Amino acid sequence: MDAGNVVRTIFYSSALLLRAPGMLIKYKMKRRGAVNTFKREMIACGVPVQEAEELARGYPFDLGDLMSLMRTGS
């Protein structure tokens, strides 16, 4: 690997490290909004509130699920 590639790798890695916290917070906030909208729509369609809350807890792709997928490499 020549010096140019090393410098580019360090630059892009540090840029990703600086952006990662913002990306995680943005993902968490958007997911929270999606779960609330899902629950609100279920209640509007006539699903009882307790069932809607239970279904919303099972809403796919929590941040922990994504992290475990990244760790396993699947």
Phi, psi and omega in degrees: 000129181274174186297324179298317179293322179296315180296316179297318179297316179296318181298309182291328177293316179292324177297319178294319178297325179286328181276336187303313180300318178297320179294320179293319178295317179298318178298316182297317181292318179293322178294319178300317177297320180293320179294317179296319177295317178301313181295317180298319179292322178296317179295321179294333180275359175104006178283134178303150186301316181296319178294320179297319178294322179293318178294324180293328177295332178269011179303135189292161171062064169286159182300324177296323177297316180294320180295320179292325176296319180293324180292320183281338179081013180274000000 
